Amino acid sequence: MVIAGVNPQQYDQQLADKAARLNQLLQPFAAPPAEVFASPPSHYRMRAEFRFWRDGDDCFFAMTGDNGGIVRVDQFPVACERINTLMPALLHELKQCETLRRKLFQVEFLATTTGDCVVTLAYHRPLDDSWSQHATQLQNRLGCAVIGRSRRQKIVLACDYVDEQFCVNGNTFVQRQPESAFSQPNAAVNAQMLAWADQCCTGLGGDLLELYCGNGNFTLPLSRRFGKVLATEVSKASVQALQHNVAANNCSNIALARLSSEEFTQALNGVRPFRRLAHLNLADYRFSTVLVDPPRAGLDDDTCALLQRFDNIVYISCNPDTLAANLQALCQTHRITRCALFDQFPYTHHMETGVFLQRRPA
Protein backbone atom coordinates (compact mmCIF):
# COMPACT_ATOMS: atom_id res chain seq x y z
CA MET A 1 0.00 0.00 0.00
CA VAL A 2 0.97 3.66 -0.35
CA ILE A 3 0.18 5.67 2.76
CA ALA A 4 -1.23 9.06 1.85
CA GLY A 5 1.18 11.89 2.68
CA VAL A 6 4.10 9.63 3.64
CA ASN A 7 7.02 10.59 1.40
CA PRO A 8 10.48 10.51 3.05
CA GLN A 9 11.84 12.77 0.30
CA GLN A 10 9.50 15.52 1.48
CA TYR A 11 10.13 15.04 5.18
CA ASP A 12 12.71 17.82 5.67
CA GLN A 13 10.40 20.40 4.07
CA GLN A 14 7.39 19.21 6.09
CA LEU A 15 9.42 19.52 9.29
CA ALA A 16 10.62 23.01 8.31
CA ASP A 17 7.00 24.03 7.71
CA LYS A 18 6.03 22.81 11.19
CA ALA A 19 8.90 24.74 12.77
CA ALA A 20 7.84 27.90 10.94
CA ARG A 21 4.24 27.49 12.14
CA LEU A 22 5.36 26.93 15.74
CA ASN A 23 7.69 29.95 15.70
CA GLN A 24 4.86 32.09 14.34
CA LEU A 25 2.47 30.78 17.01
CA LEU A 26 4.92 31.60 19.82
CA GLN A 27 6.07 34.95 18.41
CA PRO A 28 3.59 36.99 20.51
CA PHE A 29 5.28 35.59 23.62
CA ALA A 30 8.82 36.65 22.62
CA ALA A 31 9.93 33.02 22.50
CA PRO A 32 13.38 32.17 21.16
CA PRO A 33 13.54 30.15 17.91
CA ALA A 34 12.37 26.59 18.47
CA GLU A 35 14.95 23.84 18.77
CA VAL A 36 13.89 21.22 16.23
CA PHE A 37 14.15 17.48 16.92
CA ALA A 38 13.55 15.36 13.84
CA SER A 39 12.10 11.87 13.68
CA PRO A 40 13.55 9.01 11.68
CA PRO A 41 11.74 9.30 8.32
CA SER A 42 10.51 5.69 8.53
CA HIS A 43 10.07 2.85 11.04
CA TYR A 44 9.48 5.20 13.96
CA ARG A 45 6.13 4.12 15.44
CA MET A 46 6.18 1.60 18.29
CA ARG A 47 2.38 1.20 18.19
CA ALA A 48 0.15 0.17 15.30
CA GLU A 49 -3.52 -0.78 15.04
CA PHE A 50 -5.25 -2.45 12.11
CA ARG A 51 -8.64 -3.81 11.19
CA PHE A 52 -8.74 -7.51 10.33
CA TRP A 53 -10.57 -7.77 7.02
CA ARG A 54 -12.01 -10.64 5.00
CA ASP A 55 -12.60 -10.60 1.25
CA GLY A 56 -13.95 -13.98 0.13
CA ASP A 57 -11.34 -16.59 0.99
CA ASP A 58 -8.69 -13.95 1.55
CA CYS A 59 -8.00 -12.03 4.76
CA PHE A 60 -5.61 -9.17 5.49
CA PHE A 61 -4.81 -6.20 7.71
CA ALA A 62 -6.54 -2.98 6.71
CA MET A 63 -6.96 0.68 7.55
CA THR A 64 -9.63 3.20 6.68
CA GLY A 65 -8.57 5.36 3.73
CA ASP A 66 -9.02 9.10 3.32
CA ASN A 67 -12.20 8.51 1.31
CA GLY A 68 -13.64 6.20 3.98
CA GLY A 69 -12.89 3.01 2.06
CA ILE A 70 -10.78 0.04 3.15
CA VAL A 71 -7.07 0.08 2.32
CA ARG A 72 -5.15 -3.21 2.46
CA VAL A 73 -1.96 -3.08 4.55
CA ASP A 74 0.72 -5.70 3.86
CA GLN A 75 3.60 -3.64 5.23
CA PHE A 76 3.50 -0.45 7.29
CA PRO A 77 6.70 1.57 6.79
CA VAL A 78 5.94 4.08 9.54
CA ALA A 79 5.93 1.25 12.13
CA CYS A 80 9.13 -0.13 13.62
CA GLU A 81 10.96 -3.06 12.06
CA ARG A 82 9.74 -5.44 14.76
CA ILE A 83 6.09 -4.75 13.91
CA ASN A 84 6.75 -5.06 10.17
CA THR A 85 8.40 -8.44 10.76
CA LEU A 86 5.51 -9.68 12.87
CA MET A 87 2.74 -8.58 10.50
CA PRO A 88 3.22 -11.24 7.76
CA ALA A 89 4.11 -13.93 10.32
CA LEU A 90 0.93 -13.26 12.30
CA LEU A 91 -1.22 -13.10 9.17
CA HIS A 92 0.13 -16.48 8.03
CA GLU A 93 -0.76 -18.03 11.40
CA LEU A 94 -4.25 -16.53 11.36
CA LYS A 95 -4.93 -17.89 7.89
CA GLN A 96 -4.04 -21.38 9.12
CA CYS A 97 -6.30 -21.35 12.19
CA GLU A 98 -10.07 -20.80 12.09
CA THR A 99 -10.22 -20.65 15.92
CA LEU A 100 -7.91 -17.64 15.99
CA ARG A 101 -9.46 -15.73 13.11
CA ARG A 102 -13.18 -16.38 13.71
CA LYS A 103 -14.88 -13.03 14.40
CA LEU A 104 -11.50 -11.32 14.81
CA PHE A 105 -11.94 -7.65 13.88
CA GLN A 106 -8.89 -5.76 15.17
CA VAL A 107 -5.17 -6.36 15.74
CA GLU A 108 -2.92 -4.08 17.81
CA PHE A 109 0.87 -4.13 18.14
CA LEU A 110 2.97 -2.57 20.91
CA ALA A 111 6.74 -2.92 20.52
CA THR A 112 9.98 -1.56 21.96
CA THR A 113 13.43 -0.69 20.70
CA THR A 114 14.75 -3.79 22.50
CA GLY A 115 12.48 -6.17 20.53
CA ASP A 116 9.83 -6.73 23.21
CA CYS A 117 6.31 -6.87 21.75
CA VAL A 118 2.67 -7.52 22.67
CA VAL A 119 -0.01 -8.39 20.09
CA THR A 120 -3.66 -7.85 21.06
CA LEU A 121 -6.39 -9.67 19.14
CA ALA A 122 -9.90 -8.22 19.54
CA TYR A 123 -13.03 -10.31 18.82
CA HIS A 124 -16.77 -10.04 18.41
CA ARG A 125 -17.28 -13.28 20.35
CA PRO A 126 -16.46 -14.78 23.77
CA LEU A 127 -13.06 -16.47 24.02
CA ASP A 128 -12.83 -20.01 25.40
CA ASP A 129 -10.21 -22.60 26.35
CA SER A 130 -9.79 -23.64 22.73
CA TRP A 131 -8.84 -20.08 21.82
CA SER A 132 -6.35 -19.95 24.72
CA GLN A 133 -4.68 -23.19 23.60
CA HIS A 134 -4.27 -22.02 20.01
CA ALA A 135 -3.20 -18.54 21.11
CA THR A 136 -0.54 -20.01 23.41
CA GLN A 137 0.89 -21.95 20.47
CA LEU A 138 0.76 -18.76 18.40
CA GLN A 139 2.57 -16.85 21.12
CA ASN A 140 5.36 -19.44 21.21
CA ARG A 141 5.78 -19.42 17.43
CA LEU A 142 5.83 -15.63 17.13
CA GLY A 143 8.10 -15.06 20.13
CA CYS A 144 5.94 -12.32 21.61
CA ALA A 145 3.09 -11.97 24.11
CA VAL A 146 -0.49 -12.43 22.85
CA ILE A 147 -3.61 -10.96 24.48
CA GLY A 148 -7.22 -11.76 23.62
CA ARG A 149 -10.00 -9.24 24.08
CA SER A 150 -13.74 -9.39 23.63
CA ARG A 151 -16.62 -7.63 25.33
CA ARG A 152 -15.98 -7.66 29.11
CA GLN A 153 -13.19 -10.19 28.64
CA LYS A 154 -9.41 -9.98 28.56
CA ILE A 155 -7.16 -13.05 28.42
CA VAL A 156 -3.48 -12.48 29.20
CA LEU A 157 -1.40 -15.54 28.34
CA ALA A 158 1.99 -14.21 29.41
CA CYS A 159 1.97 -10.47 30.12
CA ASP A 160 0.09 -7.34 29.06
CA TYR A 161 3.02 -4.93 28.91
CA VAL A 162 6.39 -4.34 27.31
CA ASP A 163 9.58 -3.14 28.97
CA GLU A 164 11.34 -0.33 27.12
CA GLN A 165 14.72 1.25 27.80
CA PHE A 166 15.68 4.90 27.34
CA CYS A 167 19.13 6.42 27.68
CA VAL A 168 18.93 10.00 28.95
CA ASN A 169 22.17 11.96 28.97
CA GLY A 170 24.23 8.84 29.68
CA ASN A 171 21.82 7.17 32.13
CA THR A 172 19.64 4.18 31.18
CA PHE A 173 16.10 3.87 32.53
CA VAL A 174 13.75 0.88 32.27
CA GLN A 175 10.17 1.84 31.51
CA ARG A 176 7.24 -0.59 31.74
CA GLN A 177 4.51 0.29 29.22
CA PRO A 178 1.10 -1.38 29.75
CA GLU A 179 -0.81 -2.42 26.67
CA SER A 180 -3.90 -0.57 27.94
CA ALA A 181 -2.20 2.73 28.90
CA PHE A 182 -0.72 5.65 27.00
CA SER A 183 2.94 5.60 26.02
CA GLN A 184 4.87 7.82 23.64
CA PRO A 185 4.57 6.23 20.17
CA ASN A 186 7.86 7.49 18.70
CA ALA A 187 10.70 6.07 20.80
CA ALA A 188 13.51 7.94 19.03
CA VAL A 189 11.84 11.33 19.45
CA ASN A 190 10.79 10.52 23.00
CA ALA A 191 14.45 9.95 23.92
CA GLN A 192 15.27 13.41 22.52
CA MET A 193 12.35 14.93 24.41
CA LEU A 194 13.53 13.41 27.70
CA ALA A 195 17.07 14.66 27.14
CA TRP A 196 15.79 18.19 26.43
CA ALA A 197 13.64 18.28 29.58
CA ASP A 198 16.57 16.89 31.60
CA GLN A 199 18.82 19.68 30.32
CA CYS A 200 16.21 22.31 31.19
CA CYS A 201 16.03 21.00 34.76
CA THR A 202 19.78 20.68 35.35
CA GLY A 203 20.91 22.90 38.21
CA LEU A 204 17.46 24.10 39.28
CA GLY A 205 17.53 22.38 42.69
CA GLY A 206 14.61 22.21 45.08
CA ASP A 207 11.73 19.77 44.54
CA LEU A 208 9.65 18.91 41.46
CA LEU A 209 5.89 18.67 41.06
CA GLU A 210 4.75 16.71 38.00
CA LEU A 211 1.14 16.71 36.82
CA TYR A 212 -0.11 14.09 34.32
CA CYS A 213 2.92 11.88 34.98
CA GLY A 214 1.63 8.75 33.21
CA ASN A 215 3.94 5.76 33.68
CA GLY A 216 6.82 8.00 34.73
CA ASN A 217 8.25 8.82 31.32
CA PHE A 218 9.63 12.16 32.58
CA THR A 219 9.49 11.35 36.28
CA LEU A 220 12.27 8.78 36.27
CA PRO A 221 15.09 10.74 34.57
CA LEU A 222 14.15 14.08 36.12
CA SER A 223 14.14 12.63 39.66
CA ARG A 224 17.95 12.82 39.58
CA ARG A 225 17.78 16.61 39.25
CA PHE A 226 15.69 17.32 42.37
CA GLY A 227 15.65 16.60 46.07
CA LYS A 228 12.13 15.14 46.00
CA VAL A 229 9.50 14.56 43.34
CA LEU A 230 5.73 14.50 43.78
CA ALA A 231 4.01 12.99 40.73
CA THR A 232 0.24 12.91 40.11
CA GLU A 233 -1.79 10.68 37.79
CA VAL A 234 -5.37 9.33 37.63
CA SER A 235 -5.08 6.33 35.27
CA LYS A 236 -4.92 3.09 37.29
CA ALA A 237 -2.86 1.28 34.63
CA SER A 238 -0.36 4.14 34.47
CA VAL A 239 -0.15 4.38 38.28
CA GLN A 240 0.65 0.68 38.54
CA ALA A 241 3.29 0.99 35.83
CA LEU A 242 4.83 4.01 37.57
CA GLN A 243 5.03 2.13 40.86
CA HIS A 244 6.86 -0.70 39.10
CA ASN A 245 9.16 1.71 37.26
CA VAL A 246 10.10 3.61 40.42
CA ALA A 247 11.17 0.36 42.10
CA ALA A 248 12.91 -1.04 39.00
CA ASN A 249 15.01 2.12 38.63
CA ASN A 250 15.74 2.52 42.36
CA CYS A 251 14.24 6.01 42.45
CA SER A 252 13.78 6.51 46.19
CA ASN A 253 12.80 10.20 46.08
CA ILE A 254 9.54 9.88 44.11
CA ALA A 255 6.12 10.00 45.80
CA LEU A 256 2.89 9.35 43.92
CA ALA A 257 -0.55 10.89 44.43
CA ARG A 258 -3.49 9.47 42.45
CA LEU A 259 -5.15 12.81 41.78
CA SER A 260 -6.14 14.87 38.77
CA SER A 261 -4.51 18.26 38.30
CA GLU A 262 -7.78 19.92 39.37
CA GLU A 263 -7.90 17.85 42.57
CA PHE A 264 -4.27 18.56 43.41
CA THR A 265 -4.87 22.27 42.94
CA GLN A 266 -7.76 22.04 45.40
CA ALA A 267 -5.56 20.16 47.87
CA LEU A 268 -2.72 22.69 47.64
CA ASN A 269 -5.19 25.55 48.04
CA GLY A 270 -6.73 23.89 51.10
CA VAL A 271 -10.17 23.73 49.48
CA ARG A 272 -10.71 20.19 50.71
CA PRO A 273 -8.62 17.27 52.02
CA PHE A 274 -8.00 14.08 50.06
CA ARG A 275 -7.46 10.68 51.67
CA ARG A 276 -5.24 9.85 48.70
CA LEU A 277 -2.80 12.47 50.05
CA ALA A 278 -2.87 11.22 53.64
CA HIS A 279 0.55 9.59 53.22
CA LEU A 280 2.17 12.92 52.28
CA ASN A 281 2.89 16.20 54.02
CA LEU A 282 2.84 18.87 51.34
CA ALA A 283 4.51 21.29 53.72
CA ASP A 284 7.67 19.17 53.52
CA TYR A 285 8.16 20.02 49.86
CA ARG A 286 10.16 22.99 48.59
CA PHE A 287 8.91 23.08 45.03
CA SER A 288 11.05 25.02 42.57
CA THR A 289 9.74 23.48 39.37
CA VAL A 290 6.55 22.05 37.88
CA LEU A 291 6.28 19.85 34.80
CA VAL A 292 3.00 19.34 32.95
CA ASP A 293 2.17 17.13 29.98
CA PRO A 294 -1.61 17.66 29.67
CA PRO A 295 -4.09 16.19 27.18
CA ARG A 296 -4.98 18.04 23.98
CA ALA A 297 -7.46 20.29 25.80
CA GLY A 298 -4.58 21.92 27.69
CA LEU A 299 -4.80 23.33 31.22
CA ASP A 300 -7.83 24.77 32.99
CA ASP A 301 -7.62 28.26 34.50
CA ASP A 302 -7.07 27.04 38.07
CA THR A 303 -4.17 24.81 37.05
CA CYS A 304 -2.61 27.68 35.09
CA ALA A 305 -2.85 29.80 38.22
CA LEU A 306 -1.18 26.99 40.19
CA LEU A 307 1.72 26.85 37.73
CA GLN A 308 2.33 30.57 38.15
CA ARG A 309 3.40 29.92 41.76
CA PHE A 310 6.52 28.07 40.60
CA ASP A 311 9.81 29.64 39.58
CA ASN A 312 10.27 27.18 36.70
CA ILE A 313 7.68 25.58 34.38
CA VAL A 314 8.34 22.78 31.90
CA TYR A 315 5.28 22.49 29.66
CA ILE A 316 5.08 19.58 27.19
CA SER A 317 2.17 20.00 24.79
CA CYS A 318 0.56 17.80 22.15
CA ASN A 319 -1.56 20.73 20.96
CA PRO A 320 0.27 24.01 20.27
CA ASP A 321 -3.01 25.91 19.94
CA THR A 322 -4.12 25.16 23.52
CA LEU A 323 -0.51 25.75 24.63
CA ALA A 324 -0.69 29.23 23.13
CA ALA A 325 -3.97 29.86 24.95
CA ASN A 326 -2.37 28.84 28.27
CA LEU A 327 0.69 31.00 27.56
CA GLN A 328 -1.58 34.05 27.56
CA ALA A 329 -1.79 33.60 31.34
CA LEU A 330 1.59 32.02 32.07
CA CYS A 331 3.60 34.71 30.28
CA GLN A 332 2.13 37.39 32.55
CA THR A 333 4.44 36.11 35.28
CA HIS A 334 7.02 34.05 33.35
CA ARG A 335 9.08 34.30 30.19
CA ILE A 336 9.94 31.54 27.72
CA THR A 337 13.67 30.83 27.82
CA ARG A 338 13.66 27.68 25.64
CA CYS A 339 11.20 26.04 23.30
CA ALA A 340 11.35 22.94 21.13
CA LEU A 341 9.51 21.06 18.40
CA PHE A 342 9.55 17.28 18.82
CA ASP A 343 8.31 15.61 15.64
CA GLN A 344 6.51 12.67 17.22
CA PHE A 345 4.12 12.37 14.25
CA PRO A 346 5.88 12.85 10.90
CA TYR A 347 3.76 13.42 7.78
CA THR A 348 0.88 14.78 9.88
CA HIS A 349 -0.04 18.26 11.13
CA HIS A 350 0.45 17.18 14.76
CA MET A 351 3.24 18.85 16.73
CA GLU A 352 4.66 17.90 20.12
CA THR A 353 6.04 21.06 21.71
CA GLY A 354 8.10 21.86 24.77
CA VAL A 355 8.47 25.25 26.43
CA PHE A 356 10.62 26.12 29.44
CA LEU A 357 9.42 29.17 31.34
CA GLN A 358 11.14 30.99 34.21
CA ARG A 359 9.72 33.63 36.51
CA ARG A 360 10.22 37.22 35.39
CA PRO A 361 12.42 39.36 37.65
CA ALA A 362 10.43 41.36 40.18
PEVENPE-V60751 format. One record per backbone hydrogen bond with DSSP energy under -0.5 kcal/mol. CO is the residue of the C=O (numbers start at 1). NH is the residue of the N-H. Records with the same first field share a line. If there is no record, write none. Layout:
CO: NH / NH
This chain:
1: 3
2: 4
3: 6
5: 7
7: 10
8: 11
10: 14
11: 15
12: 16
13: 17
14: 18
15: 19
16: 20
17: 21
18: 22
19: 23
20: 24
21: 25
22: 26
23: 27
26: 29 / 31
27: 30
29: 336
35: 37 / 341
36: 38
37: 343
44: 187
45: 80
46: 111
48: 109
50: 107
51: 53 / 62
53: 60
55: 58
58: 55
60: 53
61: 73
62: 51
63: 65 / 71
65: 68
69: 65
70: 72
71: 63
72: 74
73: 61
76: 79
77: 43
78: 44 / 45
80: 84
81: 85
82: 86
83: 87
84: 88
85: 89
86: 90
87: 91
88: 92
89: 93
90: 94
91: 95
92: 96
93: 97
94: 97
97: 101
98: 102
101: 104
103: 124
105: 52
106: 122
107: 50
108: 120
109: 48
110: 118
112: 115
116: 112
117: 145
118: 110
119: 121 / 147
120: 108 / 122
121: 149
122: 105 / 106
128: 132
129: 133
130: 134
131: 135
132: 136
133: 137
134: 138
135: 139
136: 140
137: 141
138: 142
139: 143 / 144
145: 119
146: 157
147: 121
148: 155
149: 123
150: 153
153: 150
154: 156
155: 148 / 157
160: 179
162: 164 / 177
164: 175
166: 168 / 173
167: 169
168: 171
171: 168
173: 166
175: 164
176: 178
177: 162
178: 181
185: 46 / 187
186: 190
187: 191
188: 192
189: 193
190: 194
191: 195
192: 196
193: 197
194: 198
195: 199
196: 200
197: 201
198: 202
199: 202
201: 204
206: 227
207: 288 / 289
208: 230
209: 291
210: 232
211: 293
213: 216 / 217
216: 220
217: 221
218: 222
219: 223
220: 223
221: 224
222: 225
223: 226
225: 205
228: 208
229: 231 / 255
230: 210
231: 257
232: 213
235: 239
236: 240
237: 241
238: 242
239: 243
240: 244
241: 245
242: 246
243: 247
244: 248
245: 249
246: 251
247: 250
250: 252
251: 254
253: 229
255: 231
257: 233 / 259
260: 264
261: 265
262: 266
263: 267
264: 268
265: 269
266: 271 / 272
267: 270
274: 277
275: 278
277: 280
280: 282
281: 284
282: 285
286: 207
288: 312
289: 209
290: 314
291: 211
292: 316
295: 298
300: 304
301: 305
302: 306
303: 307
304: 308
306: 309
307: 310
311: 359
312: 290
313: 315 / 357
314: 292 / 316
315: 317 / 355
317: 353
319: 323
320: 324
321: 325
322: 326
323: 327
324: 328
325: 328 / 329
326: 329 / 330
327: 331
329: 332
330: 333 / 334
333: 360
335: 337 / 358
338: 356
339: 35
340: 342 / 354
341: 37 / 343
342: 344 / 352
345: 348
351: 353
352: 342
353: 317
354: 340
355: 315 / 357
356: 337 / 338
357: 313
358: 335
